[in-house]
Amino acid sequence: MCSIKNFIFSVLVLLLPFATFAQDTVVVKKQAKRFATATFNGDFRTVIDLTYPKLVELSGGRDTMQKLIIERIENLKKQGIMTFDGSVGSPGRFYKAGNQIHCLLPETIILRMFNGRYVGRSYLLAISDNKGKSWTFLDVGKMPADVLHKLLPNYNNDLIIPPSGKPMFFAD
């Protein structure tokens, strides 16, 4: 009887990290989708709420960051971009980075123009300071390594960020 209890306990101890990992995957994907949707819909408050706080701080605070986002979108519209859309893929492997957890999610970005659309690939870096209960994000597709390391001094260099591909144009 004791050996059966020990076996069941051993199996539970072995499987518990996998159950937690699966839950983290669902949570991070859901929150990343919320971040992306807010970005594409111009919901700046949610975008800033879900942006890694140190980036918001380095940008000059919430108000300044909102102004920067609005300026960037206005510049894209002046270049003929009419709408923004996209999707977030499944998170990759989770990495321990100091007291944080990091993972990378691929992101597809679609910029629609009057004569077609640009489709690009980028990456969101998800960061959790509370063992995966909640996540904040950085778009790291074209972020220089020195800026990334300034924002995340404990960044785990085992997490490799692939280069973003050049956007492709598709005529409608």
Secondary structure, DSSP 8 states (H G I E B T S, - for coil): -HHHHHHHHHHHHHHHHHHHHHHHHHHHHHHHHHHHHHHHHT-HHHHHHTB-HHHHHHTTSHHHHHHHHHHHHHHHHHTT--EEEEEE------EEETTEEEEEEEEEEEEEETTEEEEEEEEEEEEESSTTSS-EEEE-TT--HHHHHHH-TT--TTS--------EEEE-
